Amino acid sequence: MEKRRRKRFRIVRERLPPIEDRLAYYGNSSSFKARHDSVFDETISIEIWFDKHYLDRHQHGDENGVRDGIDPDYIRQLIREATKPLFIFSSRIKGFSFVNGPPFWETIRAVIRKEFNGSKLNVVLQCCFKKAGCLEATVITAMVVDDFKLANGQYIVDLEEGEMVLSKFENGRLNEICKI
């Protein structure tokens, strides 16, 4: 009779991560064969300014009384929240720019909108190029109303939960341009 062989236990090893070849060519967004070189972060400082019109409406109100929901702290936070989408839209949409640069031929103003207590908070923002790496963002006015009057050709950035929408008001209609 044959002797039973001893039971063999398999040696189980954790899989090692693949070795990354720094000189290899990989596909990226622009090329099928490209070699990664480096990464850098660029910082842009944005100075926030408040126009006298906005400050008067915040402190004294208008013919309807004091405006609720346009507190400077909340507006500052809204500008910080809208900055990244504005830069993304500016780089993705041909012809869209939210920054006024010298020479200041025309005034470009964007409206930032966000839901606030069941209504829409509308902030009119004008950004100007100051120097390399620095922008001035001036809050012209802010209102919490659903029927905010828009100028023809004006851009609107809607900040909704989880998405940002760029629209343009033309010929009495609001046309959606891009959603991220």
Phi, psi and omega per residue, in radians:
M1 nan 2.450 -3.102
E2 -1.363 2.550 3.111
K3 -1.456 2.345 3.127
R4 -1.225 2.339 3.129
R5 -1.330 2.683 3.135
R6 -1.176 2.504 -3.139
K7 -1.195 2.306 -3.115
R8 -1.658 2.313 3.086
F9 -1.730 2.297 3.122
R10 -1.295 2.455 3.066
I11 -1.550 2.001 -3.114
V12 -1.798 2.105 3.116
R13 -1.975 2.659 3.025
E14 -1.262 2.502 3.122
R15 -1.241 2.342 3.099
L16 -1.417 2.518 3.096
P17 -1.164 2.611 -3.134
P18 -1.120 2.588 3.115
I19 -1.369 2.211 -3.109
E20 -1.493 2.171 3.125
D21 -1.589 1.965 -3.097
R22 -1.215 -0.357 -3.109
L23 -1.713 0.011 -3.111
A24 -1.321 2.742 3.090
Y25 -1.769 2.337 3.128
Y26 -2.228 2.862 3.068
G27 -1.488 2.441 3.021
N28 -2.256 -2.870 -3.081
S29 -1.176 -0.430 -3.052
S30 -1.859 -0.397 -3.017
S31 -2.565 2.675 3.067
F32 -1.439 -0.422 -3.128
K33 -2.256 1.721 3.129
A34 -2.478 2.602 3.129
R35 -1.905 2.251 3.119
H36 -1.199 2.340 -3.098
D37 -1.937 -1.033 -3.059
S38 -2.821 2.998 3.100
V39 -2.321 2.434 3.029
F40 -2.480 2.664 3.093
D41 -1.904 2.382 3.110
E42 -1.978 2.322 3.127
T43 -1.860 2.488 3.094
I44 -2.176 2.212 3.099
S45 -1.605 2.410 -3.130
I46 -2.139 2.046 3.090
E47 -1.520 2.222 3.129
I48 -1.726 2.206 3.115
W49 -2.123 2.641 3.080
F50 -2.032 2.171 3.105
D51 -1.207 2.681 -3.141
K52 -1.034 -0.672 3.123
H53 -1.006 -0.821 3.121
Y54 -1.086 -0.823 -3.107
L55 -1.118 -0.649 3.065
D56 -1.106 -0.747 3.130
R57 -1.162 -0.608 3.122
H58 -1.244 -0.761 -3.058
Q59 -1.421 -0.745 -2.998
H60 -1.942 -0.321 -3.102
G61 1.446 -2.857 3.096
D62 -2.319 -2.756 -3.109
E63 -1.103 -0.325 3.109
N64 -1.655 0.084 -3.139
G65 1.786 -2.953 -3.111
V66 -1.213 2.382 3.141
R67 -1.454 2.188 3.083
D68 -1.543 2.604 3.025
G69 1.510 0.120 -3.131
I70 -2.005 0.628 3.124
D71 -1.108 2.367 -3.110
P72 -0.985 -0.623 3.123
D73 -1.115 -0.733 3.130
Y74 -1.193 -0.671 3.134
I75 -1.150 -0.717 3.088
R76 -1.021 -0.800 3.137
Q77 -1.107 -0.675 3.120
L78 -1.130 -0.683 3.105
I79 -1.132 -0.741 3.096
R80 -1.065 -0.685 -3.139
E81 -1.206 -0.577 -3.073
A82 -1.518 -0.258 -3.052
T83 -1.087 -0.856 -3.107
K84 -1.084 -0.834 3.088
P85 -1.049 -0.634 3.119
L86 -1.094 -0.750 3.101
F87 -1.162 -0.683 3.116
I88 -1.113 -0.834 3.123
F89 -1.085 -0.687 -3.128
S90 -1.117 -0.580 3.135
S91 -1.488 -0.398 -3.080
R92 -1.665 -0.532 -3.032
I93 -1.781 2.054 3.140
K94 -1.181 2.264 3.115
G95 1.613 -0.179 3.126
F96 -1.647 2.194 3.040
S97 -2.491 2.418 3.116
F98 -1.921 -0.006 -3.085
V99 -1.823 2.205 3.018
N100 -1.469 2.282 -3.125
G101 -2.236 2.749 3.127
P102 -1.162 2.456 -0.073
P103 -1.335 2.552 -3.051
F104 -1.514 1.343 -3.117
W105 -1.319 -0.792 -3.138
E106 -2.258 2.751 -3.125
T107 -1.725 2.070 3.091
I108 -1.766 2.120 3.098
R109 -2.218 2.354 3.096
A110 -1.902 2.567 3.083
V111 -1.841 2.153 3.088
I112 -1.729 2.181 -3.122
R113 -2.118 2.469 3.088
K114 -2.632 2.577 3.108
E115 -1.129 2.331 3.141
F116 -2.544 1.930 3.108
N117 0.885 0.813 3.079
G118 1.411 0.030 3.117
S119 -2.271 -3.100 -3.123
K120 -1.851 2.257 2.980
L121 -1.562 2.155 -3.130
N122 -1.990 2.123 3.133
V123 -2.102 2.112 3.100
V124 -1.577 2.110 -3.028
L125 -2.127 2.298 3.066
Q126 -2.105 2.083 -3.135
C127 -1.872 2.372 -3.141
C128 -2.229 2.467 3.063
F129 -1.251 2.222 -3.141
K130 -1.821 -0.952 3.068
K131 -2.787 3.063 -3.114
A132 -1.010 2.141 3.111
G133 1.444 0.199 -3.103
C134 -2.493 2.276 3.080
L135 -2.158 2.657 2.988
E136 -1.868 2.185 3.073
A137 -1.966 2.026 -3.096
T138 -1.928 2.184 3.060
V139 -1.445 1.977 -3.108
I140 -1.409 -0.862 3.094
T141 -2.742 2.888 3.097
A142 -2.597 2.375 3.141
M143 -2.523 2.539 3.021
V144 -1.838 1.581 3.113
V145 -2.558 2.702 3.103
D146 -1.510 -0.459 -3.077
D147 -1.889 0.965 3.131
F148 -1.206 2.284 -3.105
K149 -1.374 2.151 -3.133
L150 -1.844 2.575 3.079
A151 -1.506 2.665 3.117
N152 -1.129 2.277 -3.126
G153 1.532 0.053 -3.095
Q154 -1.439 2.479 3.117
Y155 -1.637 2.508 -3.133
I156 -2.223 2.312 3.046
V157 -1.964 1.973 3.091
D158 -1.626 2.098 3.087
L159 -1.730 1.841 3.138
E160 -1.969 2.987 3.132
E161 -1.067 1.973 3.037
G162 1.403 -0.102 3.109
E163 -2.559 2.748 3.117
M164 -2.243 2.340 -3.052
V165 -2.163 2.260 3.044
L166 -1.785 2.227 3.121
S167 -2.281 2.830 3.084
K168 -2.287 2.338 3.128
F169 -1.589 1.969 -3.140
E170 -2.404 2.346 3.085
N171 0.899 0.721 3.084
G172 1.358 0.113 -3.137
R173 -2.186 2.573 3.088
L174 -1.706 1.977 -3.094
N175 -1.843 2.165 3.109
E176 -1.299 2.285 -3.121
I177 -1.795 -0.819 -3.051
C178 -2.674 2.586 3.109
K179 -2.332 2.277 3.071
I180 -2.262 nan nan
